[in-house]
Amino acid sequence: MIEWSETDELIRESIREFIDKEIRPRTDELESGQLPPYDIIRKLFASFGVGEIAREGFDQLIEHEKRKADTGSGAGGSAAGSGGGSGFTLAGQETMALIAISELAGVSLGILASAGVSLGLAAGTIMSKGTLEQKQRWVPELLTFDKVGAWAITEPEAGSDAFGGMTTTVRRDGDDYILTGHKTFITNGPYADTIVVYAKLDTGDGTPIRDRKVLAFVLDAGMDGLERSTPFKKMGLGSSPTGELSFDHVRLGRDRLLGETEGTAKDESADSGRESARANFTAERIGVAALSLGIINECHRLCVDYAASRTLWGQEIGRLQLIQAKLAEMEIARLNVQNMVFRTVEKLRAGTQPSLAEASAMKLYSSRAATEVAMEAVQLFGGNGYMTEYRVEQLARDAKGLMIYAGSNEVQTTHIAKGLLGR
Amino acid sequence: MTNIVVLVKQVPDTYSERKLTETDHTLDRESADAVLDEINERAVEEALKIKEAGEGEVTVLCVGPDRATDAIRKALSMGADKAVHVSDEALHGSDLVATSRVIAAAIGKLDSVDLVIAGNEASDGRGGAVPAVVAELLGLPQLTHAHHLAVEGSTVKVDRETADEGITHLEANLPALVSVTEKINEPRYPSFKGIMAAKKKPVETYTVADLGIDAGEVGLTNAWSAVQSASPKPPRQAGERVEDDGEGGTKIAEYLVGQKLV
């Protein structure tokens, strides 16, 4: 049986202390977008040694690859560990990361979105698909958060149909590539220093745009032709700056093409872009379960306290059965989602990970549960719940994002069905 | 190599409601969350900084019930190397003289201690005398109320800050005892690695008998003082309202002078 261990609980306590001192007093500034989250993320990474741990893991992987290259077996990204395609291994401490993100989700999902995208998606993709030189060039500063990363795949006309609908294009120009197009809903986009961009290769041979090969490139802020928008106003995840990126004939050397290869033309599924994006899906969806758990835990805690202290007609509202029903539903959601997270821990400890279909099921269920719990929390708090001061309304707005982000829940449904029907 | 001992105490969280038990007027440890004292966190931080700047070993020393292991664990998670825990039923209700004797005896069990760092007071009892009594018992120079601390070779330099005397610069040869105030630093959070490593760090446990102290010298019945009664803090009085009819500034100044605040 899996339970949070004593060490897990100490980590939880330590993270909570950080949250209470460093994040809660600044929630209004963060949520209004007045204060970008990056200094707090840097302090978080430095305080808990996250950057240091990641850096050590990075150095080991690089050493490993160098040795492999020396023995002639070729350098590749196959050293990816149990982190779910992100290229980082959690080294037996799977619960540590899950606890940390779930605690943070209860106070600011936006901070996590910003940190997760930079570390998990931007650095993760470079780690799993980049050459040794590319890893060494971009990853270390992302790990310590000295640089902010973004991962740009979504376009105005290409959300869940990311590859098919994609129109951002690269054309060969001598040894270079020229990149043109737009990306939107890009987490960290307005402030990103290091940007992984997916684009379709136009070879001019008349291949329909839907079928063209997808390549991934790494861009740096300040390159000619790269524009970053100001942050969008969003329903939730206010602490995380989201924006647009546009590329007007950005010249890219081959050293910016991830893996420095376009893949083999024969095998369509092997083109580097599609594969690297898919590898992230499972990890991202497992992550959503942990985030949902954090939101549920926090709503649960706030509601139990409120039900026990708020009085109406001379008694605590917790004595009213309609309130009890809400608390009971919250408890059921908490148990179910926590069990899903525990199952993930169990799989990671056994050296495997949930299948894409299973991860999709967890994502769908947990995001829906978190949204329902948070909306019911607003209801339980009544007029107070509608006020920002009582915090549950932010959790409800944040939770809704989880039903859309990381593949809308409708797309998750199709992935679950594909898993059942074998496509 | 500087061997540093940090005195740490587990106290009720200052954010929770703290009270005394009704039976013997000792601290009601069950009524509030127990945490490592905030000033002690700073004492640990200061010791770690000295260790990191050169070479050394940091031992935390705690006198308290079994559950004080949580406070010890936190100090170890921050980076202290090992711990000594004196835990004995007989210690319940000990006054600060008896407590200081126990601490001094426990320090005596350790090899070559160069520096003892304590908080200037604990946030629960607030007696503020333990560091001085321990220094006296061990025959160490005492440099109390430090808001800055530096070890240079075999000397320790301290900026001592008190409300009455302002800032005094003190210097002593090691070994010495320093007590620090809450202004001295911002303590670190235990890192993930620190938390994982803490589990494996050695914690030595002593009873009073192990320290060669007779149980008849400690505890509530042997304390030099006794609490006869206790009552909760009275609710706060309403403040004084000053209407500004052009003389507001003067009135505020007069009020502050009247309260001896300026």
Interface residues (C-beta under 8 A of the other chain):
Chain A: E6 T7 L10 I11 S14 E17 F18 S47 F48 G49 V50 E52 I53 Q93 M96 A100
Chain B: R73 K74 S77 R188 Y189 P190 S191 F192 K193 G194 I195 M196 A198 K199
